[in-house]
Amino acid sequence: MTWISTITFDEIALSIVTLCILRGTMIHILPDHVAGPGGWLIDTGPEDM
């Protein structure tokens, strides 16, 4: 359990920012049936917009 005390707030914040950037990039690059409305990997909303 001592390894958990070595994790800093900055490392957690950087991980969250990195995940947000990766998600946004994947939404723009991948086709809609993978990452878009009704996508199987990232569902960005209903298909009938």
Buried (B, 14 or more C-beta within 10 A) or exposed (E): EEEEEEEEEEEEEEEEEEEEEEEEEBBEEBEEEEBBEEBEEEEBEEEEE
